[in-house]
């Protein structure tokens, strides 16, 4: 099946990034979020990214005008009724994901693919909430979406092969490298990366080193592009904690116990870059 028009539901960091790379690859995109300020925030972010790209000579002003013409913004989920795929990127909460996917199943064309960008949750459980579980698939992007090359593709237990193949092709067309993963909590990357960030938070909580020292150590000693605590700030400490909690519950293994440093930061509302404070202060 050919995908021409892409819908993105959820215009936060991930949704905005997914809309950006899809438009840049030539797709028409309908970007929806029920909160008008979040839609406007995403549009501002895209405008800034494209203005920067023009400044750097990476794209022409004409190309950017074409990108903008391909973007439809909306606060009404019903505007997704005629897209060929919806990439849902709402908050990482199973009940909310099930609710919006059920809604999507009711309002989209019968052959629309419903993809979910989840960090760790069960695709099968999300799919079972819809009227078309065989057309629901996991499509996991990485932050920052315009830069990170990977998309994990995760079929649920009843996802059909043509749907999996269609999102693999879509990922390639938007300049990403798809990797197929079987359904399991956290799939490949987060199963490995989140416990790593969690252990860094434990090292911080135990006072073994400062955030700066921990990050410096992992960059210079292990060749990481950025330190684990700066990464948690970038991803969002609430998101990382939600994944840790999920692993701890699913695997019932103490090795996944969430760090108290994450819990304390979330309780304080220090969620990382998006709130101006996490392990680091971004207020300036
Ligand atoms: N958005 C868009 N573009 C960005 C960006 C952002 N937030 N941050 C950096 N960039 C671009 C820059 O504009 C620059 O582009 P250019 O080459 O065209 O000039 C390029 O990326 C390199 O940026 P910098 O030179 O400023 O910085 P670095 O070389 O240090 O790269 C980084 C920044 C790409 C963020 C790098 O540090 C990195 O790869 N970090 C690790 C990121 C990572 O692990 N992500 C996965 C998180 S887990 C996840 O997302 C899963 C989820 O489910 C939790």
Boltz pocket constraint, residues with backbone or C-beta under 6 A from the ligand:
constraints:
  - pocket:
      binder: B
      contacts: [[A, 118], [A, 119], [A, 120], [A, 141], [A, 142], [A, 143], [A, 144], [A, 145], [A, 146], [A, 147], [A, 148], [A, 190], [A, 193], [A, 225], [A, 226], [A, 231], [A, 235], [A, 239]]
      max_distance: 6.0
